[in-house]
Amino acid sequence: MEVPSNGQTDPGEWNGEQPDIHPWIARAFRALDGSGLPWVLLRGEDDLVRPRGDVDILVGDGQMQRVDALLAGVGFRRVLAPGHGSHRFYFSYDAAEDLWLKLDVVSEISFGPYQQWPTSLAQGCLKRRIRNGLLWLPATTEQAWLQLLHTMLDKGGAVRPERVETVRVAGALASTDDAIAAYVDRQVGPGTAAQLLKLVRSGRVEEFRGPALRMASALTRDAPLRTRITAGRNRVFRLISPTFQGRLGRGIVVGVVGPEGAVKTTLLRRLGESFPVPSRCVYLGMRGPGRGDGWLARIPGGRLGGKMVGQICGAAAARYHYRRGRLVLVVQPANDALQPGAAGPAAGRRTGTALAAAVAHQPDALLVLDDPGGVMFEPNVGHRPEVLEERRPAHLEAAKRRPNTWVIDVAQSQALIQRVATEIVWGLVAGSAPTLAASGRPEPETPESGGQR
């Protein structure tokens, strides 16, 4: 019998087939094992190569701060998401596979959509865990019961078609002689566990909703005040936007400069959709002619003034979202060195850009989308495409002289552009450097370069 790293005798060995695991998730499991912390994978051991959802892990109570440090050491960064009980969420991004990995770590087994029904099951579950290669799993019957209770109490008894087989297998493995079965009978009423297993084994999973409602009512009656307070508090706290640990009240600002078109639009949309914190897109460029320009043109300097006001309002919005801890995608950021025509006589344009730059938070990273043979900047800035193309080398050189600036060749596939950009932005949070060969990442600092490129 194997002796685990925490010095305790292994309570059991799993004789089934060893599951395949994504190497980064395997690193997280090894880090937990090496620390001596007791832990178990609550569910999903067959979905660890490319997990379709969260990887659910239970650890010993009072160990969460150690878990933060352990997981940060293997590339997983915590996202603060209030209102989820003991749940802590950790993310990492595998650019080679274009895959977000999410660990959901808890120190308590609780049920309900708002974790309003806590239990005392965690300690026993950790004590009776079994080994399956790299994994620690709950005892077979307990794992089955946890799956059934998750379906009944967290999902309201609704069994999606793709989950029917999982519930059926859980029902076949669960036992009425189990500690969790005894908990169900104690909380809801004698014989409840046996009735639930009879329902599952007869294949009538569509009738789960009725028993689920009765069980929820029984658990609420057991502690009505605590249940309502917990559910209400967590419901309110979930209105607070998630943010990265260590960046509370401080978001991430990413400037995006590049030609108008589907590449930039798709990049911005997918970055915002995929990132594990809320995002906002803000435009800071000098806009072209608009619907209100007719009456502004009657005022000396009115059209330029209107554009300047738009820039400053955009900059204020960017700072607001930054203070809310969001990912702020700033399109055409206010930067004199990268604005077409900035070196020319357009003093008003430079003034508007300078004011916007003073109001907005400076980008943590600047992504310059370069279109070889095309137009680097939007055509509505007042210059002919051929003029902008002539200035392209100078703009690229200015971009490369800026710190934390990446030039991305948009002649690559949209999928690769997306992966490169995501990895760069994620690196701001995780403290990692891009690894994709085609990332266009800055060259190392050299005496000749005068700084990061």
C-alpha positions as CSV (number, residue, x, y, z in Angstrom):
1,M,0.0,0.0,0.0
2,E,1.4,3.4,-1.0
3,V,2.3,6.0,1.6
4,P,1.3,9.5,0.5
5,S,3.5,12.5,1.0
6,N,1.6,13.7,4.1
7,G,2.7,10.6,6.0
8,Q,-0.8,9.1,6.3
9,T,-1.4,5.5,5.2
10,D,-3.2,5.5,1.9
11,P,-6.8,4.3,2.8
12,G,-7.3,2.6,-0.5
13,E,-6.1,2.0,-4.1
14,W,-8.1,2.3,-7.2
15,N,-7.7,-0.6,-9.5
16,G,-9.3,0.9,-12.6
17,E,-7.8,2.5,-15.7
18,Q,-5.5,5.6,-15.0
19,P,-7.0,8.7,-16.5
20,D,-5.2,11.0,-18.9
21,I,-4.5,14.5,-17.5
22,H,-3.5,17.8,-19.0
23,P,0.2,18.4,-18.0
24,W,-0.6,21.7,-16.3
25,I,-3.4,20.2,-14.2
26,A,-1.0,17.4,-13.4
27,R,1.5,20.0,-12.1
28,A,-1.2,21.4,-9.9
29,F,-2.0,18.0,-8.4
30,R,1.7,17.3,-7.8
31,A,2.1,20.6,-6.1
32,L,-0.8,19.8,-3.7
33,D,0.6,16.3,-3.1
34,G,4.1,17.6,-2.5
35,S,2.8,20.1,0.1
36,G,1.3,17.3,2.2
37,L,-2.2,18.9,2.0
38,P,-5.0,16.4,2.0
39,W,-7.1,16.9,-1.2
40,V,-9.5,15.0,-3.5
41,L,-10.8,15.6,-7.0
42,L,-14.5,15.7,-6.4
43,R,-15.7,14.9,-9.9
44,G,-14.6,14.8,-13.5
45,E,-11.6,12.4,-13.5
46,D,-12.5,11.3,-17.1
47,D,-12.4,14.9,-18.3
48,L,-8.9,16.2,-17.4
49,V,-7.1,16.3,-20.8
50,R,-9.2,19.2,-22.2
51,P,-11.7,19.9,-19.4
52,R,-15.0,21.2,-20.6
53,G,-15.7,22.9,-17.3
54,D,-14.2,23.4,-13.8
55,V,-11.8,21.0,-12.2
56,D,-13.4,20.6,-8.8
57,I,-11.0,20.0,-5.9
58,L,-11.6,19.7,-2.1
59,V,-8.8,20.6,0.3
60,G,-8.5,20.6,4.1
61,D,-10.1,23.5,5.9
62,G,-7.8,26.4,6.9
63,Q,-5.3,25.7,4.1
64,M,-6.6,28.1,1.4
65,Q,-3.7,30.6,1.7
66,R,-1.2,27.8,1.1
67,V,-3.2,26.7,-1.9
68,D,-3.0,30.2,-3.4
69,A,0.8,30.1,-3.2
70,L,1.1,26.5,-4.4
71,L,-1.1,27.1,-7.5
72,A,0.6,30.4,-8.3
73,G,3.9,28.5,-8.4
74,V,2.6,26.3,-11.2
75,G,1.0,29.0,-13.3
76,F,-2.5,29.2,-12.0
77,R,-3.7,32.7,-11.0
78,R,-6.6,33.2,-8.6
79,V,-9.7,35.3,-9.7
80,L,-11.6,36.9,-6.8
81,A,-15.3,36.1,-7.3
82,P,-17.3,37.0,-4.1
83,G,-20.5,35.3,-3.3
84,H,-19.4,31.6,-3.9
85,G,-19.0,30.4,-0.4
86,S,-15.6,28.6,0.1
87,H,-15.1,28.3,-3.7
88,R,-11.8,29.8,-5.0
89,F,-11.2,29.9,-8.7
90,Y,-7.8,29.7,-10.4
91,F,-7.0,30.1,-14.1
92,S,-4.3,29.4,-16.5
93,Y,-4.1,29.7,-20.3
94,D,-2.4,27.1,-22.6
95,A,-1.7,29.0,-25.8
96,A,-0.4,26.0,-27.6
97,E,-3.8,24.3,-27.2
98,D,-5.8,27.6,-27.1
99,L,-7.3,26.3,-23.8
100,W,-8.3,28.0,-20.6
101,L,-7.9,25.8,-17.5
102,K,-10.0,26.5,-14.4
103,L,-9.6,25.0,-11.0
104,D,-12.5,25.3,-8.5
105,V,-11.1,24.7,-5.1
106,V,-13.3,24.4,-2.0
107,S,-12.7,23.7,1.7
108,E,-16.3,22.8,2.5
109,I,-18.9,20.6,0.8
110,S,-22.0,22.7,0.5
111,F,-24.9,22.5,-1.8
112,G,-27.4,24.9,-3.5
113,P,-27.1,27.5,-6.3
114,Y,-25.8,30.0,-3.7
115,Q,-24.0,27.4,-1.4
116,Q,-26.7,28.0,1.1
117,W,-26.7,24.5,2.5
118,P,-23.3,23.7,4.2
119,T,-22.5,20.2,5.4
120,S,-20.0,18.5,7.7
121,L,-19.1,16.0,5.0
122,A,-15.7,17.4,3.9
123,Q,-13.5,15.9,6.7
124,G,-14.9,12.4,6.3
125,C,-14.5,12.6,2.6
126,L,-10.9,13.5,2.9
127,K,-10.3,10.8,5.5
128,R,-11.8,8.0,3.4
129,R,-10.2,9.1,0.0
130,I,-8.7,6.6,-2.4
131,R,-5.7,6.8,-4.7
132,N,-5.9,6.6,-8.5
133,G,-2.4,7.1,-9.9
134,L,-1.8,10.9,-9.6
135,L,-5.3,11.5,-8.3
136,W,-7.0,11.4,-4.9
137,L,-10.7,10.6,-5.2
138,P,-13.5,10.2,-2.8
139,A,-14.5,6.7,-1.8
140,T,-16.5,5.1,-4.6
141,T,-19.9,5.3,-2.9
142,E,-19.3,8.8,-1.6
143,Q,-18.3,10.0,-5.0
144,A,-21.5,8.6,-6.4
145,W,-23.6,10.3,-3.7
146,L,-21.8,13.6,-4.2
147,Q,-22.7,13.5,-7.9
148,L,-26.3,12.7,-7.1
149,L,-26.6,15.5,-4.5
150,H,-24.9,17.9,-6.9
151,T,-27.5,17.2,-9.5
152,M,-30.4,17.4,-7.1
153,L,-29.5,20.4,-5.0
154,D,-27.2,22.5,-7.2
155,K,-29.0,21.9,-10.5
156,G,-32.5,21.8,-9.0
157,G,-33.0,18.2,-10.0
158,A,-32.7,19.0,-13.8
159,V,-30.8,16.3,-15.6
160,R,-29.5,17.4,-19.0
161,P,-29.5,14.6,-21.7
162,E,-25.7,14.5,-21.7
163,R,-25.7,13.9,-17.9
164,V,-28.2,11.1,-17.8
165,E,-25.6,8.4,-18.1
166,T,-23.5,10.0,-15.4
167,V,-26.4,10.0,-13.0
168,R,-27.3,6.4,-13.9
169,V,-23.8,5.2,-13.1
170,A,-23.8,7.2,-9.8
171,G,-27.0,5.6,-8.8
172,A,-25.6,2.1,-9.5
173,L,-22.5,2.8,-7.4
174,A,-24.2,4.5,-4.5
175,S,-25.1,2.6,-1.4
176,T,-27.5,3.1,1.5
177,D,-24.8,1.9,3.9
178,D,-22.7,5.0,3.1
179,A,-21.9,8.0,5.4
180,I,-23.5,10.4,3.0
181,A,-26.6,8.2,2.7
182,A,-26.9,8.4,6.5
183,Y,-26.5,12.2,6.2
184,V,-29.4,12.4,3.7
185,D,-31.7,10.3,5.9
186,R,-30.7,12.4,9.0
187,Q,-31.4,15.7,7.2
188,V,-34.5,14.8,5.2
189,G,-36.0,11.7,6.8
190,P,-35.4,8.0,7.3
191,G,-35.5,6.0,4.1
192,T,-34.9,9.0,1.8
193,A,-31.6,7.7,0.5
194,A,-33.1,4.4,-0.4
195,Q,-36.0,6.1,-2.2
196,L,-33.6,8.2,-4.3
197,L,-31.6,5.2,-5.3
198,K,-34.7,3.3,-6.3
199,L,-35.8,6.3,-8.5
200,V,-32.4,6.5,-10.2
201,R,-32.0,2.8,-10.7
202,S,-35.5,2.6,-12.3
203,G,-34.3,5.1,-14.9
204,R,-36.9,7.8,-13.9
205,V,-34.4,10.7,-13.8
206,E,-37.0,13.0,-15.2
207,E,-38.8,12.7,-11.8
208,F,-35.8,14.1,-10.0
209,R,-37.2,17.6,-9.6
210,G,-39.9,16.6,-7.1
211,P,-37.5,14.9,-4.6
212,A,-35.0,17.7,-5.2
213,L,-37.5,20.3,-4.1
214,R,-38.5,18.3,-1.0
215,M,-34.9,17.9,0.0
216,A,-34.2,21.6,-0.5
217,S,-37.3,22.4,1.7
218,A,-36.1,20.1,4.4
219,L,-32.6,21.5,4.4
220,T,-34.0,25.1,4.6
221,R,-36.4,24.2,7.5
222,D,-33.4,22.8,9.4
223,A,-31.8,26.3,9.5
224,P,-34.2,28.8,7.9
225,L,-32.5,32.0,9.0
226,R,-28.9,30.9,8.1
227,T,-30.1,29.6,4.8
228,R,-31.8,32.8,3.8
229,I,-29.0,35.0,5.0
230,T,-26.3,32.9,3.2
231,A,-28.3,32.8,-0.1
232,G,-29.1,36.5,0.0
233,R,-25.6,37.6,0.9
234,N,-24.0,35.4,-1.8
235,R,-26.6,36.6,-4.4
236,V,-25.6,40.2,-3.6
237,F,-21.9,39.6,-3.6
238,R,-22.0,38.0,-7.0
239,L,-23.0,41.4,-8.4
240,I,-19.4,42.5,-7.7
241,S,-17.3,42.0,-10.8
242,P,-14.6,39.3,-10.5
243,T,-11.0,40.6,-10.5
244,F,-7.6,39.2,-10.2
245,Q,-6.0,38.5,-6.9
246,G,-3.6,41.3,-5.9
247,R,-5.3,43.7,-8.4
248,L,-8.4,44.6,-6.4
249,G,-9.6,47.9,-7.7
250,R,-7.1,47.8,-10.5
251,G,-7.7,46.3,-13.8
252,I,-5.6,45.6,-16.9
253,V,-5.3,48.1,-19.7
254,V,-4.4,46.8,-23.2
255,G,-3.9,49.2,-26.0
256,V,-4.7,48.0,-29.5
257,V,-3.4,49.8,-32.6
258,G,-4.1,48.6,-36.1
259,P,-6.0,48.8,-39.3
260,E,-9.8,48.9,-39.4
261,G,-11.4,45.6,-40.3
262,A,-12.4,42.2,-39.3
263,V,-9.1,41.2,-37.8
264,K,-9.1,43.9,-35.1
265,T,-12.9,43.6,-34.5
266,T,-12.7,39.8,-34.0
267,L,-9.6,40.1,-31.8
268,L,-11.2,42.5,-29.5
269,R,-14.5,40.6,-29.3
270,R,-12.8,37.2,-28.6
271,L,-10.4,38.7,-26.1
272,G,-13.3,40.1,-24.1
273,E,-15.4,36.9,-24.3
274,S,-12.6,34.5,-23.3
275,F,-10.9,36.4,-20.5
276,P,-11.9,35.3,-16.9
277,V,-12.7,38.8,-15.8
278,P,-15.2,41.3,-17.3
279,S,-13.9,43.5,-20.2
280,R,-14.8,46.7,-21.8
281,C,-13.7,48.2,-25.1
282,V,-13.0,51.9,-25.3
283,Y,-12.1,54.0,-28.4
284,L,-9.6,56.8,-28.0
285,G,-8.8,57.7,-31.6
286,M,-9.8,60.9,-33.3
287,R,-13.1,59.9,-34.9
288,G,-14.0,60.7,-38.5
289,P,-17.0,62.7,-39.6
290,G,-20.2,62.0,-37.6
291,R,-23.8,62.9,-37.5
292,G,-23.3,65.9,-35.2
293,D,-20.6,67.5,-37.3
294,G,-23.1,69.7,-39.3
295,W,-23.9,72.1,-36.5
296,L,-20.4,71.8,-35.0
297,A,-18.9,73.0,-38.3
298,R,-20.7,76.3,-37.8
299,I,-18.6,77.0,-34.7
300,P,-15.0,78.0,-35.2
301,G,-13.0,74.9,-34.1
302,G,-16.2,73.1,-33.2
303,R,-15.5,69.9,-35.1
304,L,-12.1,69.5,-33.7
305,G,-13.4,70.4,-30.2
306,G,-16.0,67.8,-30.5
307,K,-13.5,65.1,-31.4
308,M,-11.3,66.2,-28.5
309,V,-14.2,65.9,-26.1
310,G,-14.9,62.4,-27.4
311,Q,-11.3,61.4,-26.8
312,I,-11.3,62.8,-23.2
313,C,-14.7,61.1,-22.4
314,G,-13.3,57.8,-23.8
315,A,-10.2,58.2,-21.6
316,A,-12.4,58.8,-18.5
317,A,-14.4,55.7,-19.3
318,A,-11.2,53.7,-19.6
319,R,-10.0,54.9,-16.2
320,Y,-13.3,54.1,-14.6
321,H,-13.3,50.5,-15.9
322,Y,-9.7,50.2,-14.8
323,R,-10.6,51.2,-11.3
324,R,-13.4,48.5,-11.4
325,G,-10.8,45.9,-12.0
326,R,-11.8,45.1,-15.6
327,L,-9.8,44.2,-18.7
328,V,-9.9,47.5,-20.6
329,L,-9.3,47.2,-24.4
330,V,-8.3,50.6,-25.6
331,V,-8.5,51.0,-29.3
332,Q,-6.1,53.5,-30.9
333,P,-4.7,54.6,-27.4
334,A,-3.7,58.2,-26.9
335,N,0.0,58.1,-27.7
336,D,1.7,60.8,-29.8
337,A,4.4,58.5,-31.1
338,L,1.9,56.1,-32.7
339,Q,-0.7,58.5,-34.0
340,P,-0.6,59.1,-37.8
341,G,0.4,62.7,-38.5
342,A,1.2,63.4,-34.9
343,A,4.5,64.9,-35.8
344,G,2.8,67.3,-38.2
345,P,1.3,70.8,-37.7
346,A,-2.0,69.5,-36.3
347,A,-1.6,71.1,-32.9
348,G,-5.3,70.6,-32.0
349,R,-4.9,66.9,-32.6
350,R,-1.8,66.6,-30.5
351,T,-3.6,68.6,-27.7
352,G,-6.5,66.3,-27.7
353,T,-4.3,63.2,-27.6
354,A,-2.2,64.7,-24.8
355,L,-5.3,65.4,-22.7
356,A,-6.7,62.0,-23.3
357,A,-3.3,60.4,-22.4
358,A,-3.3,62.4,-19.1
359,V,-6.8,61.2,-18.2
360,A,-6.5,57.6,-19.2
361,H,-4.4,55.0,-17.5
362,Q,-1.4,54.2,-19.6
363,P,-1.6,50.7,-21.2
364,D,0.0,47.8,-19.4
365,A,0.7,46.4,-22.8
366,L,0.4,47.7,-26.4
367,L,-0.6,45.4,-29.2
368,V,0.3,46.8,-32.6
369,L,-1.4,44.9,-35.4
370,D,0.8,45.2,-38.5
371,D,-0.6,44.5,-41.9
372,P,2.3,44.2,-44.4
373,G,1.3,45.6,-47.7
374,G,-1.8,47.1,-46.1
375,V,-2.7,50.1,-44.0
376,M,-1.6,50.1,-40.4
377,F,-4.0,52.7,-39.2
378,E,-7.6,53.5,-39.8
379,P,-8.4,55.4,-43.0
380,N,-10.6,57.9,-41.2
381,V,-7.7,59.8,-39.7
382,G,-7.6,62.1,-42.7
383,H,-4.7,60.6,-44.7
384,R,-4.8,58.6,-47.9
385,P,-3.9,54.9,-47.6
386,E,-0.7,55.3,-49.6
387,V,0.5,58.0,-47.2
388,L,-0.2,55.9,-44.2
389,E,1.6,53.0,-45.8
390,E,4.7,55.2,-46.4
391,R,4.7,56.1,-42.7
392,R,4.2,52.5,-41.6
393,P,8.0,51.7,-41.1
394,A,8.4,54.8,-38.9
395,H,5.3,53.9,-36.8
396,L,6.6,50.3,-36.4
397,E,10.0,51.6,-35.3
398,A,8.3,53.9,-32.7
399,A,6.2,51.0,-31.4
400,K,9.3,48.8,-31.0
401,R,11.0,51.5,-28.9
402,R,8.2,51.5,-26.4
403,P,8.3,49.1,-23.4
404,N,5.7,46.4,-23.2
405,T,4.9,46.6,-26.9
406,W,4.3,43.7,-29.2
407,V,4.0,43.9,-33.0
408,I,1.7,41.2,-34.3
409,D,1.7,40.3,-38.0
410,V,-2.0,40.1,-39.1
411,A,-1.0,38.2,-42.2
412,Q,-1.1,35.1,-39.8
413,S,-4.4,33.2,-39.3
414,Q,-7.0,34.8,-37.2
415,A,-6.8,31.8,-34.8
416,L,-3.0,32.3,-34.3
417,I,-3.4,36.1,-33.8
418,Q,-6.0,35.4,-31.2
419,R,-3.8,32.9,-29.3
420,V,-0.8,35.2,-29.5
421,A,-2.7,38.2,-28.1
422,T,-4.4,36.2,-25.4
423,E,-1.1,34.8,-24.2
424,I,0.5,38.3,-24.1
425,V,-2.4,39.7,-22.1
426,W,-2.5,36.7,-19.8
427,G,1.2,37.1,-19.2
428,L,0.5,40.5,-17.6
429,V,-1.5,38.8,-14.9
430,A,0.4,35.6,-14.5
431,G,3.9,37.1,-14.8
432,S,4.8,34.8,-17.7
433,A,6.4,35.6,-21.1
434,P,4.8,34.5,-24.4
435,T,6.0,31.2,-25.7
436,L,4.5,31.0,-29.2
437,A,7.3,31.4,-31.8
438,A,5.1,33.6,-34.0
439,S,4.0,35.9,-31.1
440,G,6.0,38.9,-32.3
441,R,7.1,39.4,-28.7
442,P,9.7,42.0,-27.9
443,E,13.3,41.1,-28.3
444,P,15.4,41.0,-25.2
445,E,16.9,44.3,-24.1
446,T,20.3,45.0,-25.5
447,P,22.7,48.0,-25.3
448,E,22.0,48.7,-29.0
449,S,18.3,48.5,-28.7
450,G,18.1,51.0,-25.9
451,G,15.3,49.1,-24.2
452,Q,12.7,46.4,-24.7
453,R,11.5,45.9,-28.2
